[in-house]
């Protein structure tokens, strides 16, 4: 495991693109393409009032495993993985917020936020219609991509149709 990891690090250092790494499925060998990440998203309030601000907050973390501790600590801005903590929060990472109204197949771009130093992110958006809010972490050289979604019902009278 460590030998293959070292080879991957050497290739990355030389700027060689490891073919297939970007398209690797979520079940890919974590020793090969970095930390398995987990994104959490929570929208409040639920239900939301039409036209009122909705707070979207969440947390991005990475699983601390042997490989992570050995080579990736500095990359993640994570000082250490405590034994009691198998997931370590990831700071300063970009999270893209999307929204899909119920009954529509289209995801709409809402915002791009960065996690704080302790891995949390928060943004506000106006709620006009019930639908699914989605947060996506695109991944990076050492981190797999992950996403989370939260469906929110919007209540309140609709004064006029957009």
Buried (B, 14 or more C-beta within 10 A) or exposed (E): EEEEBEEBEEEBEEEEEBEEBEEBEEEBEBBBBBBBBBBBBBBEEBEBBBEEEBEBBBBBBBBBBEBBEEBBBEBBBBEEBEEEEEBBBBBEBBBBBBBBBEEEEEBEEBBEBEBEEEBBBEBEBEBBBBBBBBBBBEBBEBBBEBBBBBEBEBEEEEEEEE
